[in-house]
């Protein structure tokens, strides 16, 4: 079966992000960019399913500027078979991404779309759910275990206070949680091989998708600086300060 994996280009999780001077957005100039960590987990899951013989082809899709090719190449080095870049320099919001993915799903007809539960830049947690709604495919979000059976997939979901297992009829959308797997590192030979794997480029216009943003970012600002702490000599002093200074007990 064919699996589509959505990989997003985001600021690397080790980078301390800063807003632009005019507060209009996060400053991404000269900043290390990587695959969104949850998308890396999605690629790993698809590759494991391929290694088990359940999946026959993995297509990695990314939407955004030309440089998203780097993240697609990383997915190809991790084991995806071919890539599709939906190229645009315009801002892409979750609904626009979900609409582009829907157009690709209609063309590629995958049995499963595996995506991250969330992108670490926008913290949206929307695209997978929107794709499920737009296509009518079943959705298993926050997956910590994925078991493909004949014509269906069992997804164990991380929910508040426990786990829930749902069975979805294929084709389906699965979004990954942190504990689903631990992604491998790409080996140098695989990075070299990935350069020769096919990567097609299309655009939202080619897919017939209107990507006009539906929301407007008014301001981006860093969190308030934390006040320096104080050291207390003993528990009695701590209790006294909590009672009389912080007034929390
Ligand atoms: P979000 O709804 O923005 O938190 O993103 C959830 C997931 O949707 C990500 O982990 C990706 O799998 C997918 N996604 C979102 N934006 C993009 C994009 N520009 N390109 C590829 N995949 C994306």
py3Dmol code that shows the C-alpha trace and the ligand (Angstrom):
import py3Dmol

protein = """\
ATOM      1  CA  UNK A   1       0.000   0.000   0.000  1.00  0.00           C
ATOM      2  CA  UNK A   2       1.012   3.596  -0.634  1.00  0.00           C
ATOM      3  CA  UNK A   3       1.597   6.039   2.218  1.00  0.00           C
ATOM      4  CA  UNK A   4       1.824   9.810   1.986  1.00  0.00           C
ATOM      5  CA  UNK A   5       3.904  11.550   4.650  1.00  0.00           C
ATOM      6  CA  UNK A   6       3.660  15.316   5.198  1.00  0.00           C
ATOM      7  CA  UNK A   7       6.938  16.923   6.264  1.00  0.00           C
ATOM      8  CA  UNK A   8       7.084  20.552   7.310  1.00  0.00           C
ATOM      9  CA  UNK A   9      10.152  22.795   7.253  1.00  0.00           C
ATOM     10  CA  UNK A  10      10.406  24.556  10.625  1.00  0.00           C
ATOM     11  CA  UNK A  11      13.022  26.339  12.739  1.00  0.00           C
ATOM     12  CA  UNK A  12      15.187  23.635  14.337  1.00  0.00           C
ATOM     13  CA  UNK A  13      14.006  22.745  17.844  1.00  0.00           C
ATOM     14  CA  UNK A  14      17.419  23.634  19.322  1.00  0.00           C
ATOM     15  CA  UNK A  15      17.219  27.235  18.104  1.00  0.00           C
ATOM     16  CA  UNK A  16      16.054  29.932  20.506  1.00  0.00           C
ATOM     17  CA  UNK A  17      13.616  31.821  18.313  1.00  0.00           C
ATOM     18  CA  UNK A  18      13.444  35.623  18.274  1.00  0.00           C
ATOM     19  CA  UNK A  19      10.744  37.902  16.907  1.00  0.00           C
ATOM     20  CA  UNK A  20      11.605  40.311  14.091  1.00  0.00           C
ATOM     21  CA  UNK A  21      12.357  43.873  15.250  1.00  0.00           C
ATOM     22  CA  UNK A  22       8.942  45.075  14.029  1.00  0.00           C
ATOM     23  CA  UNK A  23       7.133  42.244  15.880  1.00  0.00           C
ATOM     24  CA  UNK A  24       5.502  41.045  12.650  1.00  0.00           C
ATOM     25  CA  UNK A  25       6.747  37.443  12.813  1.00  0.00           C
ATOM     26  CA  UNK A  26       9.506  35.121  14.027  1.00  0.00           C
ATOM     27  CA  UNK A  27      12.901  35.984  12.535  1.00  0.00           C
ATOM     28  CA  UNK A  28      14.012  33.049  10.374  1.00  0.00           C
ATOM     29  CA  UNK A  29      16.944  34.806   8.652  1.00  0.00           C
ATOM     30  CA  UNK A  30      20.157  32.756   9.020  1.00  0.00           C
ATOM     31  CA  UNK A  31      18.426  30.304  11.348  1.00  0.00           C
ATOM     32  CA  UNK A  32      18.890  26.519  11.145  1.00  0.00           C
ATOM     33  CA  UNK A  33      15.810  24.866   9.651  1.00  0.00           C
ATOM     34  CA  UNK A  34      14.857  21.181   9.994  1.00  0.00           C
ATOM     35  CA  UNK A  35      12.008  18.723   9.557  1.00  0.00           C
ATOM     36  CA  UNK A  36       9.343  19.290  12.190  1.00  0.00           C
ATOM     37  CA  UNK A  37      10.111  16.609  14.862  1.00  0.00           C
ATOM     38  CA  UNK A  38       6.604  15.104  14.725  1.00  0.00           C
ATOM     39  CA  UNK A  39       6.951  14.778  10.928  1.00  0.00           C
ATOM     40  CA  UNK A  40      10.242  12.928  11.424  1.00  0.00           C
ATOM     41  CA  UNK A  41       8.311  10.460  13.586  1.00  0.00           C
ATOM     42  CA  UNK A  42       5.753  10.164  10.753  1.00  0.00           C
ATOM     43  CA  UNK A  43       8.515   9.327   8.246  1.00  0.00           C
ATOM     44  CA  UNK A  44      10.023   6.780  10.661  1.00  0.00           C
ATOM     45  CA  UNK A  45       6.652   5.069  11.131  1.00  0.00           C
ATOM     46  CA  UNK A  46       6.118   4.829   7.375  1.00  0.00           C
ATOM     47  CA  UNK A  47       9.634   3.404   6.915  1.00  0.00           C
ATOM     48  CA  UNK A  48       9.054   0.800   9.677  1.00  0.00           C
ATOM     49  CA  UNK A  49       5.805  -0.239   7.984  1.00  0.00           C
ATOM     50  CA  UNK A  50       7.709  -0.565   4.711  1.00  0.00           C
ATOM     51  CA  UNK A  51      10.388  -2.675   6.398  1.00  0.00           C
ATOM     52  CA  UNK A  52       7.612  -4.949   7.730  1.00  0.00           C
ATOM     53  CA  UNK A  53       6.325  -5.380   4.170  1.00  0.00           C
ATOM     54  CA  UNK A  54       3.036  -3.591   4.925  1.00  0.00           C
ATOM     55  CA  UNK A  55       3.844  -0.494   2.871  1.00  0.00           C
ATOM     56  CA  UNK A  56       5.187  -0.583  -0.668  1.00  0.00           C
ATOM     57  CA  UNK A  57       5.724   3.104  -1.429  1.00  0.00           C
ATOM     58  CA  UNK A  58       6.321   6.209   0.681  1.00  0.00           C
ATOM     59  CA  UNK A  59       5.741   9.645  -0.834  1.00  0.00           C
ATOM     60  CA  UNK A  60       7.040  12.641   1.167  1.00  0.00           C
ATOM     61  CA  UNK A  61       5.200  15.927   0.609  1.00  0.00           C
ATOM     62  CA  UNK A  62       6.200  19.393   1.755  1.00  0.00           C
ATOM     63  CA  UNK A  63       4.594  22.754   1.137  1.00  0.00           C
ATOM     64  CA  UNK A  64       6.397  26.070   1.215  1.00  0.00           C
ATOM     65  CA  UNK A  65       9.428  27.763  -0.367  1.00  0.00           C
ATOM     66  CA  UNK A  66      11.966  26.052  -2.638  1.00  0.00           C
ATOM     67  CA  UNK A  67      14.183  25.318   0.371  1.00  0.00           C
ATOM     68  CA  UNK A  68      11.615  22.719   1.571  1.00  0.00           C
ATOM     69  CA  UNK A  69      13.452  20.457  -0.870  1.00  0.00           C
ATOM     70  CA  UNK A  70      16.057  20.028   1.907  1.00  0.00           C
ATOM     71  CA  UNK A  71      13.454  18.511   4.254  1.00  0.00           C
ATOM     72  CA  UNK A  72      12.081  16.307   1.464  1.00  0.00           C
ATOM     73  CA  UNK A  73      15.639  15.087   0.737  1.00  0.00           C
ATOM     74  CA  UNK A  74      16.043  14.285   4.448  1.00  0.00           C
ATOM     75  CA  UNK A  75      12.821  12.242   4.331  1.00  0.00           C
ATOM     76  CA  UNK A  76      14.148  10.476   1.215  1.00  0.00           C
ATOM     77  CA  UNK A  77      17.412   9.725   3.032  1.00  0.00           C
ATOM     78  CA  UNK A  78      15.398   8.265   5.927  1.00  0.00           C
ATOM     79  CA  UNK A  79      13.617   5.881   3.552  1.00  0.00           C
ATOM     80  CA  UNK A  80      10.884   7.661   1.590  1.00  0.00           C
ATOM     81  CA  UNK A  81      10.795   6.693  -2.109  1.00  0.00           C
ATOM     82  CA  UNK A  82       9.925   9.962  -3.802  1.00  0.00           C
ATOM     83  CA  UNK A  83       9.018  13.530  -2.969  1.00  0.00           C
ATOM     84  CA  UNK A  84       6.532  16.205  -3.950  1.00  0.00           C
ATOM     85  CA  UNK A  85       7.145  19.894  -3.262  1.00  0.00           C
ATOM     86  CA  UNK A  86       4.162  22.224  -3.404  1.00  0.00           C
ATOM     87  CA  UNK A  87       6.146  25.380  -3.918  1.00  0.00           C
ATOM     88  CA  UNK A  88       4.999  28.808  -2.762  1.00  0.00           C
ATOM     89  CA  UNK A  89       6.577  31.819  -1.092  1.00  0.00           C
ATOM     90  CA  UNK A  90       3.194  32.899   0.277  1.00  0.00           C
ATOM     91  CA  UNK A  91       2.172  32.304   3.894  1.00  0.00           C
ATOM     92  CA  UNK A  92       0.565  28.877   4.322  1.00  0.00           C
ATOM     93  CA  UNK A  93      -1.986  28.356   7.042  1.00  0.00           C
ATOM     94  CA  UNK A  94      -3.297  24.912   8.128  1.00  0.00           C
ATOM     95  CA  UNK A  95      -6.461  25.103   6.002  1.00  0.00           C
ATOM     96  CA  UNK A  96      -4.422  25.902   2.882  1.00  0.00           C
ATOM     97  CA  UNK A  97      -2.004  23.042   3.637  1.00  0.00           C
ATOM     98  CA  UNK A  98      -4.920  20.652   4.203  1.00  0.00           C
ATOM     99  CA  UNK A  99      -6.503  21.702   0.873  1.00  0.00           C
ATOM    100  CA  UNK A 100      -3.206  21.152  -1.002  1.00  0.00           C
ATOM    101  CA  UNK A 101      -2.835  17.750   0.672  1.00  0.00           C
ATOM    102  CA  UNK A 102      -6.402  16.865  -0.292  1.00  0.00           C
ATOM    103  CA  UNK A 103      -5.577  17.634  -3.955  1.00  0.00           C
ATOM    104  CA  UNK A 104      -2.488  15.412  -3.720  1.00  0.00           C
ATOM    105  CA  UNK A 105      -4.468  12.644  -2.008  1.00  0.00           C
ATOM    106  CA  UNK A 106      -6.976  12.721  -4.884  1.00  0.00           C
ATOM    107  CA  UNK A 107      -4.120  12.316  -7.382  1.00  0.00           C
ATOM    108  CA  UNK A 108      -1.971   9.806  -5.518  1.00  0.00           C
ATOM    109  CA  UNK A 109      -4.742   7.797  -3.796  1.00  0.00           C
ATOM    110  CA  UNK A 110      -2.664   6.698  -0.783  1.00  0.00           C
ATOM    111  CA  UNK A 111      -4.145   4.240   1.709  1.00  0.00           C
ATOM    112  CA  UNK A 112      -2.784   6.229   4.605  1.00  0.00           C
ATOM    113  CA  UNK A 113      -1.546   9.782   5.239  1.00  0.00           C
ATOM    114  CA  UNK A 114       0.831  10.043   8.184  1.00  0.00           C
ATOM    115  CA  UNK A 115       1.488  13.534   9.545  1.00  0.00           C
ATOM    116  CA  UNK A 116       2.768  15.173  12.699  1.00  0.00           C
ATOM    117  CA  UNK A 117       0.205  15.960  15.383  1.00  0.00           C
ATOM    118  CA  UNK A 118       1.579  19.476  15.518  1.00  0.00           C
ATOM    119  CA  UNK A 119       4.150  21.747  13.950  1.00  0.00           C
ATOM    120  CA  UNK A 120       6.504  23.203  16.529  1.00  0.00           C
ATOM    121  CA  UNK A 121       6.515  26.664  14.946  1.00  0.00           C
ATOM    122  CA  UNK A 122       2.796  27.469  14.804  1.00  0.00           C
ATOM    123  CA  UNK A 123       1.692  24.885  17.420  1.00  0.00           C
ATOM    124  CA  UNK A 124      -1.501  24.632  15.390  1.00  0.00           C
ATOM    125  CA  UNK A 125      -2.492  20.962  15.732  1.00  0.00           C
ATOM    126  CA  UNK A 126      -5.045  21.487  12.949  1.00  0.00           C
ATOM    127  CA  UNK A 127      -3.850  20.204   9.584  1.00  0.00           C
ATOM    128  CA  UNK A 128      -4.420  16.470  10.090  1.00  0.00           C
ATOM    129  CA  UNK A 129      -7.909  17.026  11.449  1.00  0.00           C
ATOM    130  CA  UNK A 130      -8.750  19.411   8.608  1.00  0.00           C
ATOM    131  CA  UNK A 131      -7.482  16.926   6.010  1.00  0.00           C
ATOM    132  CA  UNK A 132      -9.648  14.220   7.591  1.00  0.00           C
ATOM    133  CA  UNK A 133     -12.691  16.492   7.412  1.00  0.00           C
ATOM    134  CA  UNK A 134     -12.041  17.709   3.853  1.00  0.00           C
ATOM    135  CA  UNK A 135     -11.467  14.230   2.418  1.00  0.00           C
ATOM    136  CA  UNK A 136     -13.936  12.310   4.562  1.00  0.00           C
ATOM    137  CA  UNK A 137     -11.115   9.950   5.605  1.00  0.00           C
ATOM    138  CA  UNK A 138     -11.137   8.515   9.106  1.00  0.00           C
ATOM    139  CA  UNK A 139      -8.608  10.108  11.458  1.00  0.00           C
ATOM    140  CA  UNK A 140      -6.502   8.728  14.296  1.00  0.00           C
ATOM    141  CA  UNK A 141      -4.768  11.612  16.033  1.00  0.00           C
ATOM    142  CA  UNK A 142      -1.950  11.586  18.671  1.00  0.00           C
ATOM    143  CA  UNK A 143      -0.905   8.051  17.711  1.00  0.00           C
ATOM    144  CA  UNK A 144       1.443   6.178  20.035  1.00  0.00           C
ATOM    145  CA  UNK A 145       0.965   2.858  18.218  1.00  0.00           C
ATOM    146  CA  UNK A 146      -0.107   2.062  14.667  1.00  0.00           C
ATOM    147  CA  UNK A 147      -1.045  -1.453  13.587  1.00  0.00           C
ATOM    148  CA  UNK A 148      -2.194  -1.981  10.000  1.00  0.00           C
ATOM    149  CA  UNK A 149      -4.604  -4.851   9.447  1.00  0.00           C
ATOM    150  CA  UNK A 150      -6.530  -6.011   6.432  1.00  0.00           C
ATOM    151  CA  UNK A 151      -8.353  -2.911   5.177  1.00  0.00           C
ATOM    152  CA  UNK A 152      -8.070  -1.089   8.493  1.00  0.00           C
ATOM    153  CA  UNK A 153      -5.581   0.427  10.908  1.00  0.00           C
ATOM    154  CA  UNK A 154      -5.647   0.298  14.710  1.00  0.00           C
ATOM    155  CA  UNK A 155      -4.368   3.506  16.261  1.00  0.00           C
ATOM    156  CA  UNK A 156      -3.606   3.788  19.962  1.00  0.00           C
ATOM    157  CA  UNK A 157      -4.095   7.440  20.937  1.00  0.00           C
ATOM    158  CA  UNK A 158      -2.539   9.310  23.813  1.00  0.00           C
ATOM    159  CA  UNK A 159      -5.406  10.982  25.603  1.00  0.00           C
ATOM    160  CA  UNK A 160      -5.660  12.673  29.018  1.00  0.00           C
ATOM    161  CA  UNK A 161      -5.045  10.097  31.697  1.00  0.00           C
ATOM    162  CA  UNK A 162      -4.578   7.081  29.439  1.00  0.00           C
ATOM    163  CA  UNK A 163      -4.693   5.440  26.053  1.00  0.00           C
ATOM    164  CA  UNK A 164      -7.567   4.940  23.630  1.00  0.00           C
ATOM    165  CA  UNK A 165      -7.423   2.474  20.745  1.00  0.00           C
ATOM    166  CA  UNK A 166      -9.543   3.162  17.684  1.00  0.00           C
ATOM    167  CA  UNK A 167      -9.973   1.175  14.509  1.00  0.00           C
ATOM    168  CA  UNK A 168     -10.095   3.162  11.275  1.00  0.00           C
ATOM    169  CA  UNK A 169     -11.216   2.011   7.882  1.00  0.00           C
ATOM    170  CA  UNK A 170      -8.557   2.693   5.243  1.00  0.00           C
ATOM    171  CA  UNK A 171      -7.825   5.130   3.674  1.00  0.00           C
ATOM    172  CA  UNK A 172      -7.133   7.090   6.836  1.00  0.00           C
ATOM    173  CA  UNK A 173      -5.210  10.023   8.301  1.00  0.00           C
ATOM    174  CA  UNK A 174      -2.892   9.313  11.245  1.00  0.00           C
ATOM    175  CA  UNK A 175      -1.110  12.012  13.244  1.00  0.00           C
ATOM    176  CA  UNK A 176       1.912  11.102  15.324  1.00  0.00           C
ATOM    177  CA  UNK A 177       2.600  11.689  19.009  1.00  0.00           C
ATOM    178  CA  UNK A 178       6.056  11.773  20.586  1.00  0.00           C
ATOM    179  CA  UNK A 179       6.099   8.202  21.881  1.00  0.00           C
ATOM    180  CA  UNK A 180       5.185   6.489  18.592  1.00  0.00           C
ATOM    181  CA  UNK A 181       8.832   5.744  17.783  1.00  0.00           C
ATOM    182  CA  UNK A 182      12.365   7.089  17.927  1.00  0.00           C
ATOM    183  CA  UNK A 183      13.431   8.277  14.474  1.00  0.00           C
ATOM    184  CA  UNK A 184      16.701   6.904  13.068  1.00  0.00           C
ATOM    185  CA  UNK A 185      19.538   9.051  11.770  1.00  0.00           C
ATOM    186  CA  UNK A 186      20.125   9.113   8.025  1.00  0.00           C
ATOM    187  CA  UNK A 187      23.348   7.316   7.067  1.00  0.00           C
ATOM    188  CA  UNK A 188      25.786   8.991   4.684  1.00  0.00           C
ATOM    189  CA  UNK A 189      25.215   6.419   1.891  1.00  0.00           C
ATOM    190  CA  UNK A 190      21.465   6.970   2.218  1.00  0.00           C
ATOM    191  CA  UNK A 191      21.928  10.765   2.086  1.00  0.00           C
ATOM    192  CA  UNK A 192      23.878  10.281  -1.165  1.00  0.00           C
ATOM    193  CA  UNK A 193      21.254   7.880  -2.574  1.00  0.00           C
ATOM    194  CA  UNK A 194      18.461  10.338  -1.675  1.00  0.00           C
ATOM    195  CA  UNK A 195      19.909  12.892  -4.095  1.00  0.00           C
ATOM    196  CA  UNK A 196      18.945  10.607  -6.974  1.00  0.00           C
ATOM    197  CA  UNK A 197      15.388   9.860  -5.829  1.00  0.00           C
ATOM    198  CA  UNK A 198      12.589  11.602  -7.782  1.00  0.00           C
ATOM    199  CA  UNK A 199      11.289  14.928  -6.480  1.00  0.00           C
ATOM    200  CA  UNK A 200       8.440  16.588  -8.370  1.00  0.00           C
ATOM    201  CA  UNK A 201       7.470  20.208  -7.946  1.00  0.00           C
ATOM    202  CA  UNK A 202       3.966  21.604  -8.237  1.00  0.00           C
ATOM    203  CA  UNK A 203       2.213  24.688  -6.867  1.00  0.00           C
ATOM    204  CA  UNK A 204      -1.055  25.533  -5.087  1.00  0.00           C
ATOM    205  CA  UNK A 205      -2.283  27.096  -8.376  1.00  0.00           C
ATOM    206  CA  UNK A 206      -1.470  23.882 -10.304  1.00  0.00           C
ATOM    207  CA  UNK A 207      -3.466  21.979  -7.683  1.00  0.00           C
ATOM    208  CA  UNK A 208      -6.328  24.472  -8.027  1.00  0.00           C
ATOM    209  CA  UNK A 209      -6.085  25.516  -4.363  1.00  0.00           C
ATOM    210  CA  UNK A 210      -6.764  29.006  -3.024  1.00  0.00           C
ATOM    211  CA  UNK A 211      -4.271  29.546  -0.200  1.00  0.00           C
ATOM    212  CA  UNK A 212      -5.482  32.981   0.887  1.00  0.00           C
ATOM    213  CA  UNK A 213      -4.822  33.269   4.648  1.00  0.00           C
ATOM    214  CA  UNK A 214      -7.920  33.229   6.852  1.00  0.00           C
ATOM    215  CA  UNK A 215      -6.280  34.701   9.935  1.00  0.00           C
ATOM    216  CA  UNK A 216      -3.904  37.651  10.366  1.00  0.00           C
ATOM    217  CA  UNK A 217      -1.014  37.712  12.825  1.00  0.00           C
ATOM    218  CA  UNK A 218      -1.229  40.990  14.718  1.00  0.00           C
ATOM    219  CA  UNK A 219       1.887  40.730  16.859  1.00  0.00           C
ATOM    220  CA  UNK A 220       4.665  38.299  17.776  1.00  0.00           C
ATOM    221  CA  UNK A 221       6.481  38.938  21.044  1.00  0.00           C
ATOM    222  CA  UNK A 222       8.780  36.952  23.328  1.00  0.00           C
ATOM    223  CA  UNK A 223       7.450  35.715  26.681  1.00  0.00           C
ATOM    224  CA  UNK A 224       8.007  38.023  29.672  1.00  0.00           C
ATOM    225  CA  UNK A 225      11.496  37.691  31.169  1.00  0.00           C
ATOM    226  CA  UNK A 226      11.491  35.598  34.332  1.00  0.00           C
ATOM    227  CA  UNK A 227      12.433  37.465  37.517  1.00  0.00           C
ATOM    228  CA  UNK A 228      15.609  36.273  39.224  1.00  0.00           C
ATOM    229  CA  UNK A 229      14.905  33.857  42.093  1.00  0.00           C
ATOM    230  CA  UNK A 230      16.050  34.110  45.742  1.00  0.00           C
ATOM    231  CA  UNK A 231      17.637  31.462  47.921  1.00  0.00           C
ATOM    232  CA  UNK A 232      16.043  30.675  51.255  1.00  0.00           C
ATOM    233  CA  UNK A 233      17.905  29.293  54.269  1.00  0.00           C
ATOM    234  CA  UNK A 234      15.336  26.710  55.352  1.00  0.00           C
ATOM    235  CA  UNK A 235      11.758  25.444  54.995  1.00  0.00           C
ATOM    236  CA  UNK A 236      10.493  27.830  57.673  1.00  0.00           C
ATOM    237  CA  UNK A 237      11.716  30.832  55.678  1.00  0.00           C
ATOM    238  CA  UNK A 238      10.199  29.385  52.487  1.00  0.00           C
ATOM    239  CA  UNK A 239       6.813  28.956  54.169  1.00  0.00           C
ATOM    240  CA  UNK A 240       7.019  32.468  55.642  1.00  0.00           C
ATOM    241  CA  UNK A 241       7.757  33.962  52.171  1.00  0.00           C
ATOM    242  CA  UNK A 242       5.005  31.962  50.468  1.00  0.00           C
ATOM    243  CA  UNK A 243       2.577  33.155  53.139  1.00  0.00           C
ATOM    244  CA  UNK A 244       3.518  36.815  53.555  1.00  0.00           C
ATOM    245  CA  UNK A 245       5.272  37.826  50.292  1.00  0.00           C
ATOM    246  CA  UNK A 246       3.776  35.659  47.555  1.00  0.00           C
ATOM    247  CA  UNK A 247       0.537  35.259  49.548  1.00  0.00           C
ATOM    248  CA  UNK A 248      -0.132  31.890  47.921  1.00  0.00           C
ATOM    249  CA  UNK A 249      -0.712  29.874  51.104  1.00  0.00           C
TER     250      UNK A 249
END
"""
ligand_1 = """\
23
LIG
P -0.067 21.899 12.275
O -1.533 21.690 12.057
O 0.463 23.158 11.609
O 0.318 21.838 13.739
O 0.708 20.729 11.523
C 0.431 19.364 11.734
C 1.114 18.551 10.657
O 0.615 18.923 9.363
C 2.627 18.712 10.527
O 3.330 17.921 11.476
C 2.847 18.216 9.097
O 2.808 16.801 9.030
C 1.622 18.777 8.375
N 1.959 20.103 7.804
C 1.606 21.318 8.256
N 2.115 22.293 7.468
C 2.826 21.663 6.502
C 3.613 22.098 5.379
N 3.768 23.394 5.094
N 4.201 21.146 4.611
C 4.044 19.831 4.885
N 3.335 19.362 5.918
C 2.723 20.261 6.717
"""
view = py3Dmol.view(width=600, height=400)
view.addModel(protein, "pdb")
view.setStyle({"model": 0}, {"cartoon": {"style": "trace"}})
view.addModel(ligand_1, "xyz")
view.setStyle({"model": 1}, {"stick": {}})
view.zoomTo()
view.show()
